[in-house]
């Protein structure tokens, strides 16, 4: 009778696998490779917030209901085209981000992420996307463009103003 391991990799040390899988990629950002079970739905009180890993302030905020198509990438010096999510200030070129790397689009009350045929690939929570095939984007997802990691959050504004915001009215 053959013994089958309970998990992929059998008796191999998972830390050893992780180190070997990332060997040669020094000085890059990495997404956490864990499943995220955040909501994929939003409403008129939801703000889409995109943060760059290692940067404390939100880099980009959008009213989620007004999103039709957001291009993520870096500016083109040839055409002066600037994507809605321009990652040039975060070392995008050095981290393998294409000029038109990935796109966030809305359908109904959900957002979708798709790779725009980038050279270094787009990863959603550690899984490489098939170019031009949309995947549902959820609150708390990690998106890696080349070697630059972004965190996506859906922030809900309160129904009732707080005491401080009510005083400013």
Chimera marker file (.cmm) of the C-alpha trace (Angstrom):
<marker_set name="trace">
<marker id="1" x="0.000" y="0.000" z="0.000" r="1" g="1" b="0" radius="0.5"/>
<marker id="2" x="1.387" y="3.410" z="-0.963" r="1" g="1" b="0" radius="0.5"/>
<marker id="3" x="1.291" y="6.343" z="1.372" r="1" g="1" b="0" radius="0.5"/>
<marker id="4" x="-0.237" y="9.508" z="-0.077" r="1" g="1" b="0" radius="0.5"/>
<marker id="5" x="0.603" y="12.752" z="1.687" r="1" g="1" b="0" radius="0.5"/>
<marker id="6" x="-2.289" y="14.796" z="3.099" r="1" g="1" b="0" radius="0.5"/>
<marker id="7" x="-1.129" y="17.936" z="1.359" r="1" g="1" b="0" radius="0.5"/>
<marker id="8" x="0.733" y="18.761" z="-1.852" r="1" g="1" b="0" radius="0.5"/>
<marker id="9" x="4.467" y="18.625" z="-1.407" r="1" g="1" b="0" radius="0.5"/>
<marker id="10" x="4.354" y="15.730" z="1.041" r="1" g="1" b="0" radius="0.5"/>
<marker id="11" x="7.082" y="15.901" z="3.650" r="1" g="1" b="0" radius="0.5"/>
<marker id="12" x="8.871" y="18.837" z="2.025" r="1" g="1" b="0" radius="0.5"/>
<marker id="13" x="9.380" y="21.821" z="4.314" r="1" g="1" b="0" radius="0.5"/>
<marker id="14" x="6.993" y="24.608" z="3.126" r="1" g="1" b="0" radius="0.5"/>
<marker id="15" x="9.475" y="27.313" z="4.176" r="1" g="1" b="0" radius="0.5"/>
<marker id="16" x="12.137" y="25.706" z="1.962" r="1" g="1" b="0" radius="0.5"/>
<marker id="17" x="9.688" y="25.686" z="-0.962" r="1" g="1" b="0" radius="0.5"/>
<marker id="18" x="8.865" y="29.374" z="-0.418" r="1" g="1" b="0" radius="0.5"/>
<marker id="19" x="12.523" y="30.396" z="-0.274" r="1" g="1" b="0" radius="0.5"/>
<marker id="20" x="13.397" y="28.439" z="-3.426" r="1" g="1" b="0" radius="0.5"/>
<marker id="21" x="10.373" y="29.773" z="-5.320" r="1" g="1" b="0" radius="0.5"/>
<marker id="22" x="11.444" y="33.370" z="-4.683" r="1" g="1" b="0" radius="0.5"/>
<marker id="23" x="15.194" y="32.922" z="-5.116" r="1" g="1" b="0" radius="0.5"/>
<marker id="24" x="16.653" y="35.574" z="-7.413" r="1" g="1" b="0" radius="0.5"/>
<marker id="25" x="13.867" y="38.080" z="-6.857" r="1" g="1" b="0" radius="0.5"/>
<marker id="26" x="15.572" y="40.241" z="-4.253" r="1" g="1" b="0" radius="0.5"/>
<marker id="27" x="14.372" y="43.803" z="-3.700" r="1" g="1" b="0" radius="0.5"/>
<marker id="28" x="10.837" y="43.180" z="-4.969" r="1" g="1" b="0" radius="0.5"/>
<marker id="29" x="7.423" y="43.215" z="-3.320" r="1" g="1" b="0" radius="0.5"/>
<marker id="30" x="5.460" y="40.021" z="-2.667" r="1" g="1" b="0" radius="0.5"/>
<marker id="31" x="1.768" y="39.512" z="-2.086" r="1" g="1" b="0" radius="0.5"/>
<marker id="32" x="0.556" y="37.364" z="0.758" r="1" g="1" b="0" radius="0.5"/>
<marker id="33" x="-0.426" y="34.028" z="-0.767" r="1" g="1" b="0" radius="0.5"/>
<marker id="34" x="-3.514" y="33.356" z="1.319" r="1" g="1" b="0" radius="0.5"/>
<marker id="35" x="-7.133" y="33.152" z="0.262" r="1" g="1" b="0" radius="0.5"/>
<marker id="36" x="-9.208" y="36.223" z="0.888" r="1" g="1" b="0" radius="0.5"/>
<marker id="37" x="-12.926" y="35.936" z="1.408" r="1" g="1" b="0" radius="0.5"/>
<marker id="38" x="-13.851" y="39.632" z="1.239" r="1" g="1" b="0" radius="0.5"/>
<marker id="39" x="-17.008" y="40.807" z="-0.395" r="1" g="1" b="0" radius="0.5"/>
<marker id="40" x="-17.185" y="41.325" z="-4.146" r="1" g="1" b="0" radius="0.5"/>
<marker id="41" x="-20.265" y="43.571" z="-3.880" r="1" g="1" b="0" radius="0.5"/>
<marker id="42" x="-20.441" y="47.298" z="-3.373" r="1" g="1" b="0" radius="0.5"/>
<marker id="43" x="-23.084" y="50.021" z="-3.307" r="1" g="1" b="0" radius="0.5"/>
<marker id="44" x="-23.372" y="53.799" z="-3.721" r="1" g="1" b="0" radius="0.5"/>
<marker id="45" x="-21.569" y="54.361" z="-0.400" r="1" g="1" b="0" radius="0.5"/>
<marker id="46" x="-18.454" y="52.410" z="-1.412" r="1" g="1" b="0" radius="0.5"/>
<marker id="47" x="-15.060" y="53.863" z="-2.269" r="1" g="1" b="0" radius="0.5"/>
<marker id="48" x="-12.499" y="51.747" z="-4.119" r="1" g="1" b="0" radius="0.5"/>
<marker id="49" x="-9.124" y="52.250" z="-2.406" r="1" g="1" b="0" radius="0.5"/>
<marker id="50" x="-5.892" y="51.004" z="-3.989" r="1" g="1" b="0" radius="0.5"/>
<marker id="51" x="-2.723" y="51.037" z="-1.871" r="1" g="1" b="0" radius="0.5"/>
<marker id="52" x="0.825" y="50.219" z="-2.918" r="1" g="1" b="0" radius="0.5"/>
<marker id="53" x="2.531" y="47.692" z="-0.611" r="1" g="1" b="0" radius="0.5"/>
<marker id="54" x="4.811" y="49.483" z="1.824" r="1" g="1" b="0" radius="0.5"/>
<marker id="55" x="3.160" y="52.897" z="1.355" r="1" g="1" b="0" radius="0.5"/>
<marker id="56" x="0.960" y="54.017" z="4.247" r="1" g="1" b="0" radius="0.5"/>
<marker id="57" x="-1.373" y="56.487" z="2.555" r="1" g="1" b="0" radius="0.5"/>
<marker id="58" x="-3.903" y="55.346" z="-0.054" r="1" g="1" b="0" radius="0.5"/>
<marker id="59" x="-2.436" y="55.909" z="-3.486" r="1" g="1" b="0" radius="0.5"/>
<marker id="60" x="-5.728" y="55.969" z="-5.384" r="1" g="1" b="0" radius="0.5"/>
<marker id="61" x="-9.396" y="56.328" z="-4.452" r="1" g="1" b="0" radius="0.5"/>
<marker id="62" x="-12.411" y="56.060" z="-6.741" r="1" g="1" b="0" radius="0.5"/>
<marker id="63" x="-16.174" y="56.086" z="-6.249" r="1" g="1" b="0" radius="0.5"/>
<marker id="64" x="-16.849" y="52.397" z="-6.969" r="1" g="1" b="0" radius="0.5"/>
<marker id="65" x="-20.194" y="53.065" z="-8.668" r="1" g="1" b="0" radius="0.5"/>
<marker id="66" x="-18.583" y="55.461" z="-11.167" r="1" g="1" b="0" radius="0.5"/>
<marker id="67" x="-15.879" y="52.997" z="-12.266" r="1" g="1" b="0" radius="0.5"/>
<marker id="68" x="-16.331" y="51.839" z="-15.845" r="1" g="1" b="0" radius="0.5"/>
<marker id="69" x="-12.733" y="50.992" z="-16.729" r="1" g="1" b="0" radius="0.5"/>
<marker id="70" x="-9.555" y="51.855" z="-14.809" r="1" g="1" b="0" radius="0.5"/>
<marker id="71" x="-6.277" y="51.167" z="-16.572" r="1" g="1" b="0" radius="0.5"/>
<marker id="72" x="-3.359" y="50.342" z="-14.252" r="1" g="1" b="0" radius="0.5"/>
<marker id="73" x="0.184" y="50.793" z="-15.486" r="1" g="1" b="0" radius="0.5"/>
<marker id="74" x="2.665" y="53.587" z="-16.085" r="1" g="1" b="0" radius="0.5"/>
<marker id="75" x="2.805" y="56.639" z="-18.296" r="1" g="1" b="0" radius="0.5"/>
<marker id="76" x="4.066" y="56.352" z="-21.840" r="1" g="1" b="0" radius="0.5"/>
<marker id="77" x="6.870" y="58.817" z="-22.691" r="1" g="1" b="0" radius="0.5"/>
<marker id="78" x="6.161" y="58.336" z="-26.417" r="1" g="1" b="0" radius="0.5"/>
<marker id="79" x="2.440" y="59.124" z="-26.475" r="1" g="1" b="0" radius="0.5"/>
<marker id="80" x="2.048" y="61.044" z="-23.169" r="1" g="1" b="0" radius="0.5"/>
<marker id="81" x="-0.782" y="58.617" z="-22.327" r="1" g="1" b="0" radius="0.5"/>
<marker id="82" x="-1.302" y="58.404" z="-18.557" r="1" g="1" b="0" radius="0.5"/>
<marker id="83" x="-3.366" y="55.540" z="-17.093" r="1" g="1" b="0" radius="0.5"/>
<marker id="84" x="-5.954" y="56.254" z="-14.375" r="1" g="1" b="0" radius="0.5"/>
<marker id="85" x="-3.758" y="54.293" z="-11.926" r="1" g="1" b="0" radius="0.5"/>
<marker id="86" x="-0.291" y="55.581" z="-12.837" r="1" g="1" b="0" radius="0.5"/>
<marker id="87" x="2.294" y="53.626" z="-10.835" r="1" g="1" b="0" radius="0.5"/>
<marker id="88" x="5.348" y="55.426" z="-12.190" r="1" g="1" b="0" radius="0.5"/>
<marker id="89" x="6.039" y="57.118" z="-8.824" r="1" g="1" b="0" radius="0.5"/>
<marker id="90" x="6.374" y="53.681" z="-7.178" r="1" g="1" b="0" radius="0.5"/>
<marker id="91" x="9.187" y="52.348" z="-9.376" r="1" g="1" b="0" radius="0.5"/>
<marker id="92" x="6.822" y="50.697" z="-11.844" r="1" g="1" b="0" radius="0.5"/>
<marker id="93" x="9.324" y="50.440" z="-14.697" r="1" g="1" b="0" radius="0.5"/>
<marker id="94" x="11.964" y="48.783" z="-12.476" r="1" g="1" b="0" radius="0.5"/>
<marker id="95" x="9.356" y="46.364" z="-11.072" r="1" g="1" b="0" radius="0.5"/>
<marker id="96" x="8.145" y="45.151" z="-14.465" r="1" g="1" b="0" radius="0.5"/>
<marker id="97" x="4.875" y="47.069" z="-14.778" r="1" g="1" b="0" radius="0.5"/>
<marker id="98" x="3.753" y="47.537" z="-18.385" r="1" g="1" b="0" radius="0.5"/>
<marker id="99" x="2.370" y="50.832" z="-19.656" r="1" g="1" b="0" radius="0.5"/>
<marker id="100" x="-1.088" y="49.267" z="-19.971" r="1" g="1" b="0" radius="0.5"/>
<marker id="101" x="-0.689" y="46.369" z="-17.548" r="1" g="1" b="0" radius="0.5"/>
<marker id="102" x="-4.157" y="45.513" z="-16.171" r="1" g="1" b="0" radius="0.5"/>
<marker id="103" x="-7.703" y="46.851" z="-16.134" r="1" g="1" b="0" radius="0.5"/>
<marker id="104" x="-10.369" y="47.078" z="-13.431" r="1" g="1" b="0" radius="0.5"/>
<marker id="105" x="-13.869" y="47.187" z="-14.905" r="1" g="1" b="0" radius="0.5"/>
<marker id="106" x="-17.386" y="47.180" z="-13.461" r="1" g="1" b="0" radius="0.5"/>
<marker id="107" x="-20.287" y="44.959" z="-14.370" r="1" g="1" b="0" radius="0.5"/>
<marker id="108" x="-23.431" y="45.449" z="-12.286" r="1" g="1" b="0" radius="0.5"/>
<marker id="109" x="-22.427" y="45.725" z="-8.643" r="1" g="1" b="0" radius="0.5"/>
<marker id="110" x="-19.111" y="43.865" z="-8.961" r="1" g="1" b="0" radius="0.5"/>
<marker id="111" x="-15.625" y="44.839" z="-10.097" r="1" g="1" b="0" radius="0.5"/>
<marker id="112" x="-13.423" y="42.666" z="-12.293" r="1" g="1" b="0" radius="0.5"/>
<marker id="113" x="-9.660" y="42.546" z="-12.862" r="1" g="1" b="0" radius="0.5"/>
<marker id="114" x="-8.088" y="41.434" z="-16.125" r="1" g="1" b="0" radius="0.5"/>
<marker id="115" x="-4.543" y="41.328" z="-17.380" r="1" g="1" b="0" radius="0.5"/>
<marker id="116" x="-4.186" y="43.507" z="-20.504" r="1" g="1" b="0" radius="0.5"/>
<marker id="117" x="-1.612" y="41.197" z="-22.110" r="1" g="1" b="0" radius="0.5"/>
<marker id="118" x="1.256" y="42.456" z="-19.961" r="1" g="1" b="0" radius="0.5"/>
<marker id="119" x="4.791" y="41.111" z="-20.359" r="1" g="1" b="0" radius="0.5"/>
<marker id="120" x="5.355" y="40.207" z="-16.661" r="1" g="1" b="0" radius="0.5"/>
<marker id="121" x="1.823" y="39.074" z="-15.829" r="1" g="1" b="0" radius="0.5"/>
<marker id="122" x="-0.884" y="40.053" z="-13.369" r="1" g="1" b="0" radius="0.5"/>
<marker id="123" x="-1.490" y="38.007" z="-10.218" r="1" g="1" b="0" radius="0.5"/>
<marker id="124" x="-4.599" y="38.007" z="-8.029" r="1" g="1" b="0" radius="0.5"/>
<marker id="125" x="-3.852" y="36.695" z="-4.527" r="1" g="1" b="0" radius="0.5"/>
<marker id="126" x="-0.845" y="34.806" z="-5.882" r="1" g="1" b="0" radius="0.5"/>
<marker id="127" x="-2.578" y="33.246" z="-8.892" r="1" g="1" b="0" radius="0.5"/>
<marker id="128" x="-1.502" y="34.331" z="-12.355" r="1" g="1" b="0" radius="0.5"/>
<marker id="129" x="-4.338" y="35.639" z="-14.496" r="1" g="1" b="0" radius="0.5"/>
<marker id="130" x="-4.920" y="34.418" z="-18.018" r="1" g="1" b="0" radius="0.5"/>
<marker id="131" x="-4.559" y="37.502" z="-20.268" r="1" g="1" b="0" radius="0.5"/>
<marker id="132" x="-7.845" y="39.225" z="-21.166" r="1" g="1" b="0" radius="0.5"/>
<marker id="133" x="-9.971" y="36.959" z="-18.939" r="1" g="1" b="0" radius="0.5"/>
<marker id="134" x="-11.688" y="38.895" z="-16.121" r="1" g="1" b="0" radius="0.5"/>
<marker id="135" x="-11.687" y="37.698" z="-12.509" r="1" g="1" b="0" radius="0.5"/>
<marker id="136" x="-13.892" y="39.037" z="-9.715" r="1" g="1" b="0" radius="0.5"/>
<marker id="137" x="-12.137" y="41.586" z="-7.514" r="1" g="1" b="0" radius="0.5"/>
<marker id="138" x="-12.924" y="41.413" z="-3.794" r="1" g="1" b="0" radius="0.5"/>
<marker id="139" x="-12.323" y="43.598" z="-0.773" r="1" g="1" b="0" radius="0.5"/>
<marker id="140" x="-8.841" y="42.848" z="0.629" r="1" g="1" b="0" radius="0.5"/>
<marker id="141" x="-7.405" y="41.303" z="-2.545" r="1" g="1" b="0" radius="0.5"/>
<marker id="142" x="-3.704" y="41.561" z="-3.348" r="1" g="1" b="0" radius="0.5"/>
<marker id="143" x="-2.934" y="42.408" z="-6.963" r="1" g="1" b="0" radius="0.5"/>
<marker id="144" x="0.617" y="42.007" z="-8.247" r="1" g="1" b="0" radius="0.5"/>
<marker id="145" x="1.613" y="43.743" z="-11.473" r="1" g="1" b="0" radius="0.5"/>
<marker id="146" x="5.030" y="42.395" z="-12.422" r="1" g="1" b="0" radius="0.5"/>
<marker id="147" x="6.720" y="42.689" z="-9.009" r="1" g="1" b="0" radius="0.5"/>
<marker id="148" x="4.701" y="45.617" z="-7.622" r="1" g="1" b="0" radius="0.5"/>
<marker id="149" x="1.998" y="44.622" z="-5.124" r="1" g="1" b="0" radius="0.5"/>
<marker id="150" x="-1.226" y="46.542" z="-4.572" r="1" g="1" b="0" radius="0.5"/>
<marker id="151" x="-3.952" y="46.001" z="-1.962" r="1" g="1" b="0" radius="0.5"/>
<marker id="152" x="-7.557" y="46.653" z="-2.989" r="1" g="1" b="0" radius="0.5"/>
<marker id="153" x="-10.179" y="47.637" z="-0.419" r="1" g="1" b="0" radius="0.5"/>
<marker id="154" x="-13.837" y="48.590" z="-0.611" r="1" g="1" b="0" radius="0.5"/>
<marker id="155" x="-14.360" y="51.285" z="2.026" r="1" g="1" b="0" radius="0.5"/>
<marker id="156" x="-17.917" y="52.035" z="3.016" r="1" g="1" b="0" radius="0.5"/>
<marker id="157" x="-18.857" y="55.536" z="4.089" r="1" g="1" b="0" radius="0.5"/>
<marker id="158" x="-21.226" y="55.705" z="7.082" r="1" g="1" b="0" radius="0.5"/>
<marker id="159" x="-24.935" y="56.313" z="6.529" r="1" g="1" b="0" radius="0.5"/>
<marker id="160" x="-25.069" y="58.888" z="9.297" r="1" g="1" b="0" radius="0.5"/>
<marker id="161" x="-22.404" y="61.572" z="9.643" r="1" g="1" b="0" radius="0.5"/>
<marker id="162" x="-20.122" y="61.384" z="12.647" r="1" g="1" b="0" radius="0.5"/>
<marker id="163" x="-20.289" y="64.158" z="15.240" r="1" g="1" b="0" radius="0.5"/>
<marker id="164" x="-17.191" y="65.846" z="13.753" r="1" g="1" b="0" radius="0.5"/>
<marker id="165" x="-18.468" y="65.806" z="10.166" r="1" g="1" b="0" radius="0.5"/>
<marker id="166" x="-21.940" y="66.984" z="11.256" r="1" g="1" b="0" radius="0.5"/>
<marker id="167" x="-20.362" y="70.026" z="12.950" r="1" g="1" b="0" radius="0.5"/>
<marker id="168" x="-18.563" y="71.011" z="9.750" r="1" g="1" b="0" radius="0.5"/>
<marker id="169" x="-21.854" y="71.176" z="7.832" r="1" g="1" b="0" radius="0.5"/>
<link id1="1" id2="2" r="1" g="1" b="0" radius="0.2"/>
<link id1="2" id2="3" r="1" g="1" b="0" radius="0.2"/>
<link id1="3" id2="4" r="1" g="1" b="0" radius="0.2"/>
<link id1="4" id2="5" r="1" g="1" b="0" radius="0.2"/>
<link id1="5" id2="6" r="1" g="1" b="0" radius="0.2"/>
<link id1="6" id2="7" r="1" g="1" b="0" radius="0.2"/>
<link id1="7" id2="8" r="1" g="1" b="0" radius="0.2"/>
<link id1="8" id2="9" r="1" g="1" b="0" radius="0.2"/>
<link id1="9" id2="10" r="1" g="1" b="0" radius="0.2"/>
<link id1="10" id2="11" r="1" g="1" b="0" radius="0.2"/>
<link id1="11" id2="12" r="1" g="1" b="0" radius="0.2"/>
<link id1="12" id2="13" r="1" g="1" b="0" radius="0.2"/>
<link id1="13" id2="14" r="1" g="1" b="0" radius="0.2"/>
<link id1="14" id2="15" r="1" g="1" b="0" radius="0.2"/>
<link id1="15" id2="16" r="1" g="1" b="0" radius="0.2"/>
<link id1="16" id2="17" r="1" g="1" b="0" radius="0.2"/>
<link id1="17" id2="18" r="1" g="1" b="0" radius="0.2"/>
<link id1="18" id2="19" r="1" g="1" b="0" radius="0.2"/>
<link id1="19" id2="20" r="1" g="1" b="0" radius="0.2"/>
<link id1="20" id2="21" r="1" g="1" b="0" radius="0.2"/>
<link id1="21" id2="22" r="1" g="1" b="0" radius="0.2"/>
<link id1="22" id2="23" r="1" g="1" b="0" radius="0.2"/>
<link id1="23" id2="24" r="1" g="1" b="0" radius="0.2"/>
<link id1="24" id2="25" r="1" g="1" b="0" radius="0.2"/>
<link id1="25" id2="26" r="1" g="1" b="0" radius="0.2"/>
<link id1="26" id2="27" r="1" g="1" b="0" radius="0.2"/>
<link id1="27" id2="28" r="1" g="1" b="0" radius="0.2"/>
<link id1="28" id2="29" r="1" g="1" b="0" radius="0.2"/>
<link id1="29" id2="30" r="1" g="1" b="0" radius="0.2"/>
<link id1="30" id2="31" r="1" g="1" b="0" radius="0.2"/>
<link id1="31" id2="32" r="1" g="1" b="0" radius="0.2"/>
<link id1="32" id2="33" r="1" g="1" b="0" radius="0.2"/>
<link id1="33" id2="34" r="1" g="1" b="0" radius="0.2"/>
<link id1="34" id2="35" r="1" g="1" b="0" radius="0.2"/>
<link id1="35" id2="36" r="1" g="1" b="0" radius="0.2"/>
<link id1="36" id2="37" r="1" g="1" b="0" radius="0.2"/>
<link id1="37" id2="38" r="1" g="1" b="0" radius="0.2"/>
<link id1="38" id2="39" r="1" g="1" b="0" radius="0.2"/>
<link id1="39" id2="40" r="1" g="1" b="0" radius="0.2"/>
<link id1="40" id2="41" r="1" g="1" b="0" radius="0.2"/>
<link id1="41" id2="42" r="1" g="1" b="0" radius="0.2"/>
<link id1="42" id2="43" r="1" g="1" b="0" radius="0.2"/>
<link id1="43" id2="44" r="1" g="1" b="0" radius="0.2"/>
<link id1="44" id2="45" r="1" g="1" b="0" radius="0.2"/>
<link id1="45" id2="46" r="1" g="1" b="0" radius="0.2"/>
<link id1="46" id2="47" r="1" g="1" b="0" radius="0.2"/>
<link id1="47" id2="48" r="1" g="1" b="0" radius="0.2"/>
<link id1="48" id2="49" r="1" g="1" b="0" radius="0.2"/>
<link id1="49" id2="50" r="1" g="1" b="0" radius="0.2"/>
<link id1="50" id2="51" r="1" g="1" b="0" radius="0.2"/>
<link id1="51" id2="52" r="1" g="1" b="0" radius="0.2"/>
<link id1="52" id2="53" r="1" g="1" b="0" radius="0.2"/>
<link id1="53" id2="54" r="1" g="1" b="0" radius="0.2"/>
<link id1="54" id2="55" r="1" g="1" b="0" radius="0.2"/>
<link id1="55" id2="56" r="1" g="1" b="0" radius="0.2"/>
<link id1="56" id2="57" r="1" g="1" b="0" radius="0.2"/>
<link id1="57" id2="58" r="1" g="1" b="0" radius="0.2"/>
<link id1="58" id2="59" r="1" g="1" b="0" radius="0.2"/>
<link id1="59" id2="60" r="1" g="1" b="0" radius="0.2"/>
<link id1="60" id2="61" r="1" g="1" b="0" radius="0.2"/>
<link id1="61" id2="62" r="1" g="1" b="0" radius="0.2"/>
<link id1="62" id2="63" r="1" g="1" b="0" radius="0.2"/>
<link id1="63" id2="64" r="1" g="1" b="0" radius="0.2"/>
<link id1="64" id2="65" r="1" g="1" b="0" radius="0.2"/>
<link id1="65" id2="66" r="1" g="1" b="0" radius="0.2"/>
<link id1="66" id2="67" r="1" g="1" b="0" radius="0.2"/>
<link id1="67" id2="68" r="1" g="1" b="0" radius="0.2"/>
<link id1="68" id2="69" r="1" g="1" b="0" radius="0.2"/>
<link id1="69" id2="70" r="1" g="1" b="0" radius="0.2"/>
<link id1="70" id2="71" r="1" g="1" b="0" radius="0.2"/>
<link id1="71" id2="72" r="1" g="1" b="0" radius="0.2"/>
<link id1="72" id2="73" r="1" g="1" b="0" radius="0.2"/>
<link id1="73" id2="74" r="1" g="1" b="0" radius="0.2"/>
<link id1="74" id2="75" r="1" g="1" b="0" radius="0.2"/>
<link id1="75" id2="76" r="1" g="1" b="0" radius="0.2"/>
<link id1="76" id2="77" r="1" g="1" b="0" radius="0.2"/>
<link id1="77" id2="78" r="1" g="1" b="0" radius="0.2"/>
<link id1="78" id2="79" r="1" g="1" b="0" radius="0.2"/>
<link id1="79" id2="80" r="1" g="1" b="0" radius="0.2"/>
<link id1="80" id2="81" r="1" g="1" b="0" radius="0.2"/>
<link id1="81" id2="82" r="1" g="1" b="0" radius="0.2"/>
<link id1="82" id2="83" r="1" g="1" b="0" radius="0.2"/>
<link id1="83" id2="84" r="1" g="1" b="0" radius="0.2"/>
<link id1="84" id2="85" r="1" g="1" b="0" radius="0.2"/>
<link id1="85" id2="86" r="1" g="1" b="0" radius="0.2"/>
<link id1="86" id2="87" r="1" g="1" b="0" radius="0.2"/>
<link id1="87" id2="88" r="1" g="1" b="0" radius="0.2"/>
<link id1="88" id2="89" r="1" g="1" b="0" radius="0.2"/>
<link id1="89" id2="90" r="1" g="1" b="0" radius="0.2"/>
<link id1="90" id2="91" r="1" g="1" b="0" radius="0.2"/>
<link id1="91" id2="92" r="1" g="1" b="0" radius="0.2"/>
<link id1="92" id2="93" r="1" g="1" b="0" radius="0.2"/>
<link id1="93" id2="94" r="1" g="1" b="0" radius="0.2"/>
<link id1="94" id2="95" r="1" g="1" b="0" radius="0.2"/>
<link id1="95" id2="96" r="1" g="1" b="0" radius="0.2"/>
<link id1="96" id2="97" r="1" g="1" b="0" radius="0.2"/>
<link id1="97" id2="98" r="1" g="1" b="0" radius="0.2"/>
<link id1="98" id2="99" r="1" g="1" b="0" radius="0.2"/>
<link id1="99" id2="100" r="1" g="1" b="0" radius="0.2"/>
<link id1="100" id2="101" r="1" g="1" b="0" radius="0.2"/>
<link id1="101" id2="102" r="1" g="1" b="0" radius="0.2"/>
<link id1="102" id2="103" r="1" g="1" b="0" radius="0.2"/>
<link id1="103" id2="104" r="1" g="1" b="0" radius="0.2"/>
<link id1="104" id2="105" r="1" g="1" b="0" radius="0.2"/>
<link id1="105" id2="106" r="1" g="1" b="0" radius="0.2"/>
<link id1="106" id2="107" r="1" g="1" b="0" radius="0.2"/>
<link id1="107" id2="108" r="1" g="1" b="0" radius="0.2"/>
<link id1="108" id2="109" r="1" g="1" b="0" radius="0.2"/>
<link id1="109" id2="110" r="1" g="1" b="0" radius="0.2"/>
<link id1="110" id2="111" r="1" g="1" b="0" radius="0.2"/>
<link id1="111" id2="112" r="1" g="1" b="0" radius="0.2"/>
<link id1="112" id2="113" r="1" g="1" b="0" radius="0.2"/>
<link id1="113" id2="114" r="1" g="1" b="0" radius="0.2"/>
<link id1="114" id2="115" r="1" g="1" b="0" radius="0.2"/>
<link id1="115" id2="116" r="1" g="1" b="0" radius="0.2"/>
<link id1="116" id2="117" r="1" g="1" b="0" radius="0.2"/>
<link id1="117" id2="118" r="1" g="1" b="0" radius="0.2"/>
<link id1="118" id2="119" r="1" g="1" b="0" radius="0.2"/>
<link id1="119" id2="120" r="1" g="1" b="0" radius="0.2"/>
<link id1="120" id2="121" r="1" g="1" b="0" radius="0.2"/>
<link id1="121" id2="122" r="1" g="1" b="0" radius="0.2"/>
<link id1="122" id2="123" r="1" g="1" b="0" radius="0.2"/>
<link id1="123" id2="124" r="1" g="1" b="0" radius="0.2"/>
<link id1="124" id2="125" r="1" g="1" b="0" radius="0.2"/>
<link id1="125" id2="126" r="1" g="1" b="0" radius="0.2"/>
<link id1="126" id2="127" r="1" g="1" b="0" radius="0.2"/>
<link id1="127" id2="128" r="1" g="1" b="0" radius="0.2"/>
<link id1="128" id2="129" r="1" g="1" b="0" radius="0.2"/>
<link id1="129" id2="130" r="1" g="1" b="0" radius="0.2"/>
<link id1="130" id2="131" r="1" g="1" b="0" radius="0.2"/>
<link id1="131" id2="132" r="1" g="1" b="0" radius="0.2"/>
<link id1="132" id2="133" r="1" g="1" b="0" radius="0.2"/>
<link id1="133" id2="134" r="1" g="1" b="0" radius="0.2"/>
<link id1="134" id2="135" r="1" g="1" b="0" radius="0.2"/>
<link id1="135" id2="136" r="1" g="1" b="0" radius="0.2"/>
<link id1="136" id2="137" r="1" g="1" b="0" radius="0.2"/>
<link id1="137" id2="138" r="1" g="1" b="0" radius="0.2"/>
<link id1="138" id2="139" r="1" g="1" b="0" radius="0.2"/>
<link id1="139" id2="140" r="1" g="1" b="0" radius="0.2"/>
<link id1="140" id2="141" r="1" g="1" b="0" radius="0.2"/>
<link id1="141" id2="142" r="1" g="1" b="0" radius="0.2"/>
<link id1="142" id2="143" r="1" g="1" b="0" radius="0.2"/>
<link id1="143" id2="144" r="1" g="1" b="0" radius="0.2"/>
<link id1="144" id2="145" r="1" g="1" b="0" radius="0.2"/>
<link id1="145" id2="146" r="1" g="1" b="0" radius="0.2"/>
<link id1="146" id2="147" r="1" g="1" b="0" radius="0.2"/>
<link id1="147" id2="148" r="1" g="1" b="0" radius="0.2"/>
<link id1="148" id2="149" r="1" g="1" b="0" radius="0.2"/>
<link id1="149" id2="150" r="1" g="1" b="0" radius="0.2"/>
<link id1="150" id2="151" r="1" g="1" b="0" radius="0.2"/>
<link id1="151" id2="152" r="1" g="1" b="0" radius="0.2"/>
<link id1="152" id2="153" r="1" g="1" b="0" radius="0.2"/>
<link id1="153" id2="154" r="1" g="1" b="0" radius="0.2"/>
<link id1="154" id2="155" r="1" g="1" b="0" radius="0.2"/>
<link id1="155" id2="156" r="1" g="1" b="0" radius="0.2"/>
<link id1="156" id2="157" r="1" g="1" b="0" radius="0.2"/>
<link id1="157" id2="158" r="1" g="1" b="0" radius="0.2"/>
<link id1="158" id2="159" r="1" g="1" b="0" radius="0.2"/>
<link id1="159" id2="160" r="1" g="1" b="0" radius="0.2"/>
<link id1="160" id2="161" r="1" g="1" b="0" radius="0.2"/>
<link id1="161" id2="162" r="1" g="1" b="0" radius="0.2"/>
<link id1="162" id2="163" r="1" g="1" b="0" radius="0.2"/>
<link id1="163" id2="164" r="1" g="1" b="0" radius="0.2"/>
<link id1="164" id2="165" r="1" g="1" b="0" radius="0.2"/>
<link id1="165" id2="166" r="1" g="1" b="0" radius="0.2"/>
<link id1="166" id2="167" r="1" g="1" b="0" radius="0.2"/>
<link id1="167" id2="168" r="1" g="1" b="0" radius="0.2"/>
<link id1="168" id2="169" r="1" g="1" b="0" radius="0.2"/>
</marker_set>
